[in-house]
């Protein structure tokens, strides 16, 4: 069974986190390779811009073709650049929601076209509404692990 199927089939968040942690440990242990400087640059840009980045702009910055960037990024990060940017943007939005900001303001601040776009991404990534994500206790631990990233 593929990772995504196992995560979908899991009944609890605890099971999902265990599955994800096991997959990451296996990947780390199986793949001890260096990351291309271009891939690392793209990653840093996505994090610095909180996911609000166009992949075509990154292609231009690193001087690779779009196909090469997607291929190398996926091989080294496990996801496409677009998916990583979406997840980073979602993470920022989820933390803004948890901080008590209104969904419409979070959508605008996080680069979503509108509040319904934010709602769709939150449901797709978290499986719950923005209100439920805002109240989720797991967001509180990130202030320790990732200080100053969600302000």
N, C-alpha and C positions, 0 to 999 in steps of 0.2 A: 504494500500500500504506500502511495506517495505521501510526502510530508503534509501537503495541503489536505489530503483526504483524512489523514490521521488527526490533524488539528480540527477539522470540521466534525469528525465523529466523536471527539472528546466531549464528555458531558460537563466538565467543570473547567474554570480558568486554571485551577491548580494542575489538572491533567495537561492542559494546553501548554502551560509554562514548562512542565517537565518534559514534554515532547520536544518543544523548541530548544530547551537547554541541552537535551541529549543530542539533537541534530547539530547544534552549534559545536558541541564538544567533539563529535565525530568529525565534523568538517575541519575543525582546528587540528585535530590529530592526524587526519588523512592528508591534509593539504598544507604543508609547511613551505609555501612559496612566497616570493616577494611580490609586491604589488607594483604594477607599472606606475611610474611617476605621474603619468597622465591620468590614470584612474584615481590615484590618490588626490590629485589636484581637483578633479571633478567632484569627488566626495567632499573635500573641504569646502568647495564653493557652494555645494548644495546645503551643507550644514550652516555655513555662514549666512546664507540667504534664506534660511528656514524653508527650504524646498521650493522657493519662488524663483525658479530658474528654468530657462528654456534649454532643452538638450541641444538644439541647433547652435545656441550660443557657446555651449561647452565644446562642441565639435570644432567650432572656429578657434576657440582659445587653445585647444591642445593640438590642432593641426592634423587631426585624423579624419577619416571619413566617418559618417554616421554609423555605417555598418561595422566598422572596426571598433569604434567606441562601444557600441552595444555588445559586440561579441566579447571583447576583453573585459568590460565592466561586469557582464553577466558571469563570465568564467571566474572572475576574481572576487566579486561581491555576492554572487548567487542570485542577483536580481538585476533587472534592466535599470539604466539610469532613470528612466521616467518613473518606474515603480518606487525606487528609492526616494526620489524627490517627492512623490505623493505621500509616502509614509512619513517623511520628515515634516512636511506641511501639516499632515494630520496630527502628528505628535505635538507640534506647536499649538495647533488649534485646540486639541484636547486639554492641554495645560492652561490655555487661556480660559476655556470653559470652566475648568476646575477652580480657577482663580476668581470666578464669579462674573466674568464678562458676559454681556448679552450675546446670544448667538449671531445676531446680525452684525454686531461690531467685530466679533471673532471672524466671521466670514470675510468681511472687508479687510481686516488687518492681516489675515492669513493668505490672502490671494485667491479666495474662492469667488466665482462669478456672482453668487448670491447665497442667501441663507439655505435654500433648498439644495444647492450643490454641496455645501458643507454637510447638511443632513444626510445626503446620499453617501458621502465618503465615510462619515462617522458610522453609519449603519453597516456599510460594506466592510470596514476595517475592524470595528469593535463588536458588531452584532447587537448594538443597542442604540438608543436614541442619544442625541447630544445631552439631554437632561440627565440621563442615566450615566453617561460618561463623566459629566461634571461632578457627580456625586460618588464616583468610583474611588475607593480607598487606595487602589494601587498607584494612582498618580502622585500620592504624597511622597513615596520613596524616591522619586526622581529628583527632588530638590536636594537630596544628599548626594546622589550619584552624578547629577548633571547640574550643578549650580550655575546660575546666570544664563542658562540657555533659553529659558522660557519667559523672560521678562517682557 
